[in-house]
Amino acid sequence: MKKITLLVLALFLITSCQRNELVKTHGISYLEKREKLIIVNKSNKNDVLEIFGTPSTKGMTDDNLWIYIERTITRGKLLKFGRNYLKKNNALVLEFNKYGILVKKDFYNRDKMNKVSFAKDITENEIRRENFIYSFLSSVRQKMLTKKK
């Protein structure tokens, strides 16, 4: 009887340790719903700032390219041994014209990001090979000169 009671108690403690899902969000929450509030060729920078706030990232060379990110990580269930896994990974890329009007918007979710293809060609770097040979020979020369002194 004691074994059954301990087993039931242990099973109860293991299953009810954490009923609420632990969610860590980085960036803008509900990005997919907010994205529908802005309209191409109608919304401007002020509208976007009011809905989203300041962008996560701006373009490197162009300040008219704004990027908003939403990333949600949660802890796995007992079968996944409590490891973290990615629940949401969304990105919104907005492009404005010189007058501040929204010209283009692209929404990327986790499925759309996986479909990006990369080139499989490999570029040979001749400069790197020459630099390696030069550095190797110069180190040998330096060792020879130190032994003479």
VOKOL-402292 format. One line per field, with one value per residue: residue number from 1; residue in three letters; x, y, z of N, C-alpha, C, CB in turn. Coordinates in steps of 0.02 Angstrom, whole numbers. Glycine has a CB too. Example, Ala and Ser with C-alpha at 12.3 -4.5 7.8 and 13.67 -1.06 7.14 Angstrom:
<titis>
marmar: 1 | 2;
miti: Ala | Ser;
n_x: 660 | 642;
n_y: -284 | -112;
n_z: 390 | 354;
ca_x: 615 | 684;
ca_y: -225 | -53;
ca_z: 390 | 357;
c_x: 660 | 645;
c_y: -165 | 2;
c_z: 390 | 394;
cb_x: 565 | 704;
cb_y: -224 | -30;
cb_z: 452 | 286;
</titis>
This chain:
<titis>
marmar: 1 | 2 | 3 | 4 | 5 | 6 | 7 | 8 | 9 | 10 | 11 | 12 | 13 | 14 | 15 | 16 | 17 | 18 | 19 | 20 | 21 | 22 | 23 | 24 | 25 | 26 | 27 | 28 | 29 | 30 | 31 | 32 | 33 | 34 | 35 | 36 | 37 | 38 | 39 | 40 | 41 | 42 | 43 | 44 | 45 | 46 | 47 | 48 | 49 | 50 | 51 | 52 | 53 | 54 | 55 | 56 | 57 | 58 | 59 | 60 | 61 | 62 | 63 | 64 | 65 | 66 | 67 | 68 | 69 | 70 | 71 | 72 | 73 | 74 | 75 | 76 | 77 | 78 | 79 | 80 | 81 | 82 | 83 | 84 | 85 | 86 | 87 | 88 | 89 | 90 | 91 | 92 | 93 | 94 | 95 | 96 | 97 | 98 | 99 | 100 | 101 | 102 | 103 | 104 | 105 | 106 | 107 | 108 | 109 | 110 | 111 | 112 | 113 | 114 | 115 | 116 | 117 | 118 | 119 | 120 | 121 | 122 | 123 | 124 | 125 | 126 | 127 | 128 | 129 | 130 | 131 | 132 | 133 | 134 | 135 | 136 | 137 | 138 | 139 | 140 | 141 | 142 | 143 | 144 | 145 | 146 | 147 | 148 | 149;
miti: Met | Lys | Lys | Ile | Thr | Leu | Leu | Val | Leu | Ala | Leu | Phe | Leu | Ile | Thr | Ser | Cys | Gln | Arg | Asn | Glu | Leu | Val | Lys | Thr | His | Gly | Ile | Ser | Tyr | Leu | Glu | Lys | Arg | Glu | Lys | Leu | Ile | Ile | Val | Asn | Lys | Ser | Asn | Lys | Asn | Asp | Val | Leu | Glu | Ile | Phe | Gly | Thr | Pro | Ser | Thr | Lys | Gly | Met | Thr | Asp | Asp | Asn | Leu | Trp | Ile | Tyr | Ile | Glu | Arg | Thr | Ile | Thr | Arg | Gly | Lys | Leu | Leu | Lys | Phe | Gly | Arg | Asn | Tyr | Leu | Lys | Lys | Asn | Asn | Ala | Leu | Val | Leu | Glu | Phe | Asn | Lys | Tyr | Gly | Ile | Leu | Val | Lys | Lys | Asp | Phe | Tyr | Asn | Arg | Asp | Lys | Met | Asn | Lys | Val | Ser | Phe | Ala | Lys | Asp | Ile | Thr | Glu | Asn | Glu | Ile | Arg | Arg | Glu | Asn | Phe | Ile | Tyr | Ser | Phe | Leu | Ser | Ser | Val | Arg | Gln | Lys | Met | Leu | Thr | Lys | Lys | Lys;
n_x: 41 | 99 | 194 | 116 | 52 | 162 | 206 | 97 | 96 | 224 | 207 | 105 | 173 | 273 | 200 | 128 | 217 | 243 | 122 | 89 | 147 | 315 | 369 | 478 | 497 | 566 | 586 | 455 | 293 | 158 | 176 | 130 | -7 | -7 | 55 | -41 | -108 | -46 | -35 | 20 | 83 | 1 | 15 | 129 | 292 | 267 | 145 | 187 | 281 | 194 | 117 | 210 | 324 | 497 | 610 | 683 | 800 | 887 | 917 | 1082 | 1146 | 1042 | 926 | 793 | 747 | 672 | 674 | 582 | 575 | 516 | 532 | 503 | 533 | 509 | 492 | 516 | 407 | 392 | 431 | 523 | 626 | 634 | 703 | 740 | 640 | 607 | 469 | 404 | 466 | 476 | 491 | 481 | 499 | 512 | 500 | 530 | 492 | 576 | 496 | 440 | 335 | 261 | 324 | 351 | 320 | 375 | 338 | 408 | 397 | 434 | 424 | 435 | 563 | 641 | 641 | 737 | 861 | 1031 | 1183 | 1286 | 1411 | 1588 | 1704 | 1868 | 2001 | 2128 | 2213 | 2219 | 2288 | 2413 | 2449 | 2463 | 2574 | 2671 | 2674 | 2716 | 2844 | 2907 | 2908 | 2995 | 3112 | 3130 | 3159 | 3280 | 3360 | 3364 | 3437 | 3565 | 3613;
n_y: -60 | 61 | 77 | 97 | 216 | 303 | 294 | 349 | 477 | 523 | 517 | 612 | 728 | 739 | 757 | 874 | 977 | 1091 | 1176 | 1284 | 1348 | 1387 | 1528 | 1619 | 1771 | 1867 | 2023 | 2097 | 2068 | 1969 | 1990 | 1946 | 1974 | 2114 | 2153 | 2152 | 2270 | 2375 | 2457 | 2442 | 2575 | 2664 | 2677 | 2764 | 2808 | 2857 | 2796 | 2663 | 2669 | 2697 | 2580 | 2472 | 2520 | 2566 | 2504 | 2339 | 2321 | 2423 | 2454 | 2422 | 2510 | 2589 | 2691 | 2681 | 2553 | 2444 | 2324 | 2208 | 2094 | 1940 | 1820 | 1669 | 1561 | 1407 | 1288 | 1114 | 969 | 830 | 719 | 773 | 799 | 923 | 1015 | 1169 | 1234 | 1308 | 1405 | 1512 | 1607 | 1745 | 1872 | 2039 | 2138 | 2300 | 2423 | 2589 | 2735 | 2887 | 2984 | 2932 | 2844 | 2684 | 2564 | 2430 | 2273 | 2130 | 1978 | 1855 | 1692 | 1547 | 1436 | 1491 | 1543 | 1429 | 1390 | 1456 | 1457 | 1413 | 1444 | 1314 | 1318 | 1334 | 1456 | 1484 | 1551 | 1639 | 1737 | 1712 | 1590 | 1630 | 1719 | 1632 | 1554 | 1654 | 1702 | 1587 | 1564 | 1684 | 1670 | 1562 | 1619 | 1719 | 1641 | 1586 | 1699 | 1738 | 1636 | 1657 | 1768;
n_z: 0 | 38 | -61 | -176 | -142 | -133 | -265 | -336 | -281 | -322 | -462 | -476 | -433 | -532 | -652 | -626 | -607 | -684 | -754 | -831 | -985 | -1015 | -1088 | -1188 | -1260 | -1390 | -1460 | -1560 | -1504 | -1567 | -1706 | -1830 | -1830 | -1814 | -1930 | -2027 | -2010 | -2073 | -2231 | -2397 | -2494 | -2431 | -2291 | -2181 | -2112 | -1982 | -1949 | -1944 | -1840 | -1735 | -1727 | -1717 | -1650 | -1622 | -1748 | -1749 | -1821 | -1938 | -2113 | -2179 | -2268 | -2307 | -2234 | -2252 | -2246 | -2143 | -2013 | -1922 | -1788 | -1721 | -1601 | -1524 | -1394 | -1316 | -1183 | -1198 | -1183 | -1067 | -1141 | -1229 | -1148 | -1084 | -1161 | -1246 | -1378 | -1538 | -1560 | -1628 | -1763 | -1834 | -1958 | -2014 | -2152 | -2201 | -2326 | -2368 | -2467 | -2524 | -2471 | -2358 | -2367 | -2362 | -2467 | -2494 | -2418 | -2334 | -2262 | -2164 | -2107 | -2005 | -2090 | -2218 | -2214 | -2215 | -2346 | -2419 | -2540 | -2563 | -2652 | -2714 | -2761 | -2744 | -2707 | -2748 | -2655 | -2700 | -2648 | -2513 | -2509 | -2559 | -2459 | -2351 | -2390 | -2401 | -2267 | -2201 | -2258 | -2221 | -2082 | -2068 | -2119 | -2024 | -1911 | -1951 | -1958 | -1823 | -1764 | -1816 | -1749;
ca_x: 0 | 143 | 226 | 67 | 42 | 222 | 207 | 45 | 120 | 280 | 178 | 70 | 222 | 307 | 155 | 101 | 270 | 234 | 65 | 92 | 203 | 366 | 379 | 524 | 487 | 615 | 563 | 387 | 243 | 102 | 199 | 89 | -71 | 7 | 76 | -101 | -134 | -13 | -54 | 70 | 67 | -46 | 44 | 193 | 337 | 235 | 97 | 224 | 308 | 138 | 94 | 265 | 378 | 559 | 627 | 737 | 859 | 878 | 963 | 1152 | 1162 | 982 | 885 | 723 | 733 | 662 | 663 | 554 | 586 | 481 | 560 | 474 | 562 | 473 | 523 | 482 | 372 | 431 | 460 | 580 | 674 | 636 | 747 | 707 | 630 | 584 | 397 | 393 | 525 | 447 | 526 | 444 | 544 | 474 | 541 | 497 | 522 | 610 | 446 | 419 | 276 | 278 | 324 | 353 | 324 | 384 | 332 | 439 | 389 | 483 | 419 | 459 | 635 | 674 | 642 | 789 | 912 | 1098 | 1225 | 1331 | 1478 | 1641 | 1751 | 1937 | 2030 | 2200 | 2250 | 2230 | 2340 | 2476 | 2465 | 2487 | 2642 | 2713 | 2683 | 2756 | 2914 | 2935 | 2923 | 3056 | 3167 | 3140 | 3193 | 3349 | 3397 | 3375 | 3489 | 3630 | 3635;
ca_y: 0 | 119 | 85 | 125 | 285 | 340 | 297 | 397 | 543 | 541 | 530 | 676 | 782 | 745 | 784 | 940 | 1024 | 1155 | 1170 | 1340 | 1342 | 1438 | 1558 | 1676 | 1807 | 1919 | 2065 | 2122 | 2016 | 1967 | 2024 | 1925 | 2011 | 2185 | 2164 | 2162 | 2337 | 2424 | 2447 | 2466 | 2638 | 2705 | 2689 | 2798 | 2790 | 2873 | 2743 | 2603 | 2680 | 2694 | 2511 | 2426 | 2549 | 2572 | 2441 | 2299 | 2334 | 2462 | 2434 | 2443 | 2568 | 2627 | 2699 | 2670 | 2482 | 2428 | 2253 | 2191 | 2023 | 1908 | 1753 | 1640 | 1497 | 1375 | 1227 | 1054 | 927 | 778 | 675 | 807 | 808 | 992 | 1057 | 1226 | 1230 | 1369 | 1402 | 1562 | 1644 | 1787 | 1934 | 2083 | 2185 | 2356 | 2468 | 2653 | 2778 | 2945 | 3026 | 2898 | 2803 | 2613 | 2541 | 2357 | 2238 | 2058 | 1943 | 1789 | 1650 | 1493 | 1393 | 1527 | 1550 | 1366 | 1379 | 1496 | 1413 | 1441 | 1417 | 1262 | 1329 | 1355 | 1503 | 1477 | 1614 | 1638 | 1783 | 1677 | 1540 | 1666 | 1747 | 1577 | 1537 | 1710 | 1704 | 1528 | 1576 | 1738 | 1645 | 1521 | 1667 | 1752 | 1593 | 1579 | 1759 | 1740 | 1587 | 1684 | 1819;
ca_z: 0 | 41 | -127 | -222 | -122 | -154 | -338 | -357 | -261 | -367 | -527 | -471 | -430 | -596 | -704 | -611 | -589 | -718 | -799 | -878 | -1031 | -1007 | -1154 | -1190 | -1323 | -1406 | -1514 | -1560 | -1495 | -1614 | -1767 | -1887 | -1827 | -1824 | -1999 | -2068 | -1998 | -2116 | -2301 | -2444 | -2530 | -2392 | -2225 | -2181 | -2056 | -1919 | -1936 | -1926 | -1773 | -1688 | -1720 | -1699 | -1611 | -1659 | -1780 | -1720 | -1861 | -1999 | -2166 | -2168 | -2309 | -2321 | -2174 | -2271 | -2241 | -2072 | -2000 | -1857 | -1774 | -1665 | -1590 | -1464 | -1375 | -1261 | -1157 | -1221 | -1134 | -1034 | -1192 | -1260 | -1093 | -1062 | -1202 | -1278 | -1450 | -1569 | -1574 | -1680 | -1787 | -1885 | -1974 | -2059 | -2185 | -2229 | -2367 | -2377 | -2518 | -2495 | -2437 | -2297 | -2381 | -2366 | -2536 | -2498 | -2354 | -2340 | -2198 | -2165 | -2048 | -2000 | -2149 | -2277 | -2207 | -2231 | -2418 | -2450 | -2569 | -2566 | -2705 | -2690 | -2790 | -2698 | -2737 | -2725 | -2635 | -2717 | -2604 | -2449 | -2519 | -2564 | -2393 | -2309 | -2411 | -2383 | -2195 | -2182 | -2277 | -2181 | -2015 | -2074 | -2128 | -1959 | -1867 | -1974 | -1939 | -1750 | -1747 | -1835 | -1702;
c_x: 44 | 176 | 179 | 56 | 102 | 225 | 156 | 67 | 177 | 254 | 141 | 118 | 257 | 263 | 131 | 155 | 258 | 178 | 66 | 154 | 251 | 384 | 425 | 517 | 539 | 587 | 491 | 338 | 187 | 118 | 154 | 22 | -60 | 24 | 16 | -130 | -103 | -27 | 0 | 42 | 16 | -17 | 111 | 234 | 305 | 183 | 132 | 254 | 254 | 116 | 149 | 315 | 440 | 579 | 683 | 803 | 840 | 929 | 1033 | 1169 | 1102 | 939 | 810 | 705 | 731 | 646 | 638 | 558 | 542 | 508 | 534 | 504 | 524 | 508 | 482 | 450 | 419 | 465 | 520 | 633 | 684 | 681 | 706 | 697 | 597 | 511 | 379 | 459 | 501 | 490 | 483 | 493 | 502 | 521 | 500 | 529 | 551 | 561 | 419 | 356 | 299 | 270 | 318 | 356 | 328 | 381 | 360 | 423 | 438 | 482 | 448 | 535 | 672 | 680 | 695 | 843 | 979 | 1137 | 1274 | 1401 | 1526 | 1690 | 1820 | 1965 | 2105 | 2241 | 2266 | 2286 | 2409 | 2496 | 2491 | 2559 | 2690 | 2726 | 2725 | 2830 | 2945 | 2949 | 2985 | 3117 | 3183 | 3176 | 3266 | 3390 | 3410 | 3429 | 3559 | 3657 | 3657;
c_y: 63 | 131 | 117 | 199 | 328 | 347 | 348 | 468 | 567 | 557 | 597 | 735 | 793 | 777 | 854 | 989 | 1092 | 1147 | 1226 | 1333 | 1401 | 1464 | 1618 | 1708 | 1862 | 1959 | 2088 | 2064 | 2024 | 2004 | 2007 | 1963 | 2086 | 2201 | 2179 | 2232 | 2390 | 2406 | 2479 | 2525 | 2681 | 2724 | 2725 | 2778 | 2803 | 2820 | 2679 | 2610 | 2675 | 2621 | 2466 | 2455 | 2554 | 2505 | 2405 | 2314 | 2380 | 2437 | 2460 | 2506 | 2614 | 2631 | 2690 | 2596 | 2464 | 2354 | 2244 | 2116 | 2001 | 1837 | 1727 | 1571 | 1471 | 1311 | 1167 | 1016 | 875 | 732 | 707 | 825 | 881 | 1037 | 1114 | 1212 | 1294 | 1362 | 1450 | 1594 | 1685 | 1849 | 1974 | 2134 | 2237 | 2402 | 2531 | 2690 | 2840 | 2992 | 2994 | 2857 | 2730 | 2589 | 2465 | 2328 | 2163 | 2028 | 1873 | 1753 | 1593 | 1449 | 1427 | 1537 | 1487 | 1354 | 1421 | 1449 | 1450 | 1408 | 1367 | 1268 | 1354 | 1399 | 1493 | 1546 | 1611 | 1682 | 1749 | 1626 | 1574 | 1695 | 1692 | 1560 | 1592 | 1712 | 1645 | 1540 | 1632 | 1715 | 1601 | 1567 | 1701 | 1705 | 1585 | 1639 | 1762 | 1691 | 1613 | 1733 | 1791;
c_z: 0 | -26 | -177 | -207 | -144 | -229 | -364 | -340 | -307 | -437 | -528 | -471 | -497 | -649 | -689 | -590 | -620 | -769 | -851 | -921 | -1021 | -1076 | -1147 | -1259 | -1329 | -1465 | -1505 | -1553 | -1547 | -1680 | -1827 | -1888 | -1841 | -1896 | -2044 | -2060 | -2043 | -2189 | -2345 | -2483 | -2493 | -2324 | -2232 | -2120 | -1989 | -1900 | -1911 | -1856 | -1719 | -1675 | -1692 | -1650 | -1654 | -1689 | -1743 | -1755 | -1919 | -2050 | -2155 | -2207 | -2320 | -2257 | -2189 | -2272 | -2167 | -2065 | -1929 | -1848 | -1716 | -1660 | -1523 | -1453 | -1316 | -1241 | -1179 | -1165 | -1106 | -1085 | -1227 | -1208 | -1074 | -1102 | -1233 | -1352 | -1475 | -1588 | -1631 | -1699 | -1847 | -1896 | -2024 | -2086 | -2220 | -2267 | -2381 | -2435 | -2485 | -2460 | -2373 | -2305 | -2390 | -2438 | -2541 | -2428 | -2368 | -2270 | -2206 | -2101 | -2052 | -2062 | -2211 | -2275 | -2225 | -2306 | -2455 | -2476 | -2574 | -2623 | -2676 | -2719 | -2737 | -2735 | -2706 | -2709 | -2645 | -2670 | -2539 | -2454 | -2522 | -2497 | -2346 | -2326 | -2390 | -2308 | -2171 | -2198 | -2236 | -2110 | -2015 | -2079 | -2061 | -1910 | -1886 | -1953 | -1864 | -1730 | -1765 | -1784 | -1639;
cb_x: -47 | 197 | 250 | 1 | 31 | 285 | 193 | -22 | 144 | 332 | 131 | 26 | 274 | 331 | 96 | 49 | 338 | 299 | -1 | 92 | 178 | 429 | 311 | 598 | 416 | 686 | 569 | 373 | 214 | 40 | 271 | 76 | -104 | 63 | 114 | -154 | -123 | 64 | -124 | 93 | 41 | -112 | 53 | 183 | 401 | 202 | 55 | 280 | 342 | 79 | 71 | 301 | 391 | 616 | 647 | 721 | 891 | 888 | 937 | 1199 | 1190 | 942 | 895 | 710 | 788 | 607 | 728 | 480 | 660 | 402 | 638 | 397 | 639 | 399 | 530 | 531 | 310 | 386 | 408 | 557 | 740 | 656 | 781 | 748 | 588 | 627 | 357 | 341 | 584 | 375 | 597 | 385 | 591 | 436 | 564 | 499 | 469 | 646 | 389 | 408 | 237 | 233 | 387 | 414 | 264 | 452 | 258 | 516 | 316 | 470 | 347 | 424 | 653 | 636 | 574 | 819 | 889 | 1134 | 1262 | 1303 | 1474 | 1678 | 1726 | 1981 | 2012 | 2210 | 2209 | 2165 | 2327 | 2471 | 2403 | 2441 | 2646 | 2682 | 2615 | 2731 | 2919 | 2887 | 2863 | 3052 | 3150 | 3072 | 3157 | 3352 | 3359 | 3310 | 3476 | 3624 | 3581;
cb_y: 0 | 109 | 17 | 86 | 290 | 306 | 227 | 381 | 542 | 484 | 473 | 677 | 768 | 676 | 738 | 934 | 996 | 1178 | 1171 | 1408 | 1340 | 1410 | 1579 | 1654 | 1837 | 1889 | 2029 | 2162 | 2018 | 1999 | 2005 | 1849 | 2002 | 2207 | 2102 | 2111 | 2356 | 2428 | 2478 | 2409 | 2622 | 2667 | 2623 | 2875 | 2829 | 2942 | 2728 | 2590 | 2748 | 2736 | 2484 | 2405 | 2509 | 2599 | 2453 | 2224 | 2268 | 2539 | 2456 | 2386 | 2546 | 2595 | 2769 | 2700 | 2439 | 2471 | 2211 | 2217 | 2009 | 1909 | 1753 | 1636 | 1504 | 1362 | 1230 | 1009 | 895 | 737 | 657 | 871 | 778 | 995 | 1015 | 1291 | 1168 | 1387 | 1419 | 1616 | 1595 | 1807 | 1919 | 2118 | 2148 | 2395 | 2434 | 2695 | 2798 | 2983 | 3040 | 2949 | 2828 | 2571 | 2565 | 2334 | 2255 | 2041 | 1941 | 1795 | 1624 | 1451 | 1373 | 1596 | 1571 | 1308 | 1395 | 1548 | 1389 | 1431 | 1474 | 1193 | 1379 | 1293 | 1577 | 1441 | 1630 | 1660 | 1848 | 1643 | 1499 | 1722 | 1780 | 1516 | 1526 | 1776 | 1704 | 1465 | 1592 | 1799 | 1605 | 1474 | 1719 | 1774 | 1526 | 1570 | 1820 | 1724 | 1521 | 1718 | 1868;
cb_z: 60 | 95 | -152 | -219 | -47 | -128 | -367 | -323 | -188 | -370 | -547 | -409 | -376 | -620 | -713 | -556 | -610 | -752 | -760 | -841 | -1104 | -970 | -1186 | -1177 | -1326 | -1422 | -1580 | -1625 | -1424 | -1582 | -1783 | -1883 | -1759 | -1778 | -2025 | -2049 | -1926 | -2103 | -2316 | -2493 | -2599 | -2383 | -2185 | -2184 | -2061 | -1922 | -1999 | -1977 | -1769 | -1713 | -1788 | -1761 | -1547 | -1615 | -1852 | -1725 | -1887 | -1985 | -2234 | -2188 | -2376 | -2379 | -2144 | -2339 | -2279 | -2041 | -2013 | -1851 | -1759 | -1676 | -1592 | -1469 | -1359 | -1280 | -1080 | -1257 | -1166 | -988 | -1244 | -1295 | -1113 | -993 | -1258 | -1268 | -1469 | -1631 | -1511 | -1656 | -1807 | -1867 | -2004 | -2022 | -2236 | -2174 | -2433 | -2313 | -2572 | -2549 | -2485 | -2244 | -2445 | -2319 | -2572 | -2540 | -2308 | -2375 | -2174 | -2176 | -2043 | -1939 | -2161 | -2281 | -2136 | -2200 | -2446 | -2399 | -2639 | -2498 | -2743 | -2706 | -2849 | -2666 | -2728 | -2777 | -2561 | -2789 | -2592 | -2427 | -2582 | -2617 | -2362 | -2317 | -2487 | -2406 | -2160 | -2218 | -2352 | -2181 | -1988 | -2136 | -2181 | -1930 | -1869 | -2051 | -1962 | -1713 | -1783 | -1902 | -1689;
</titis>
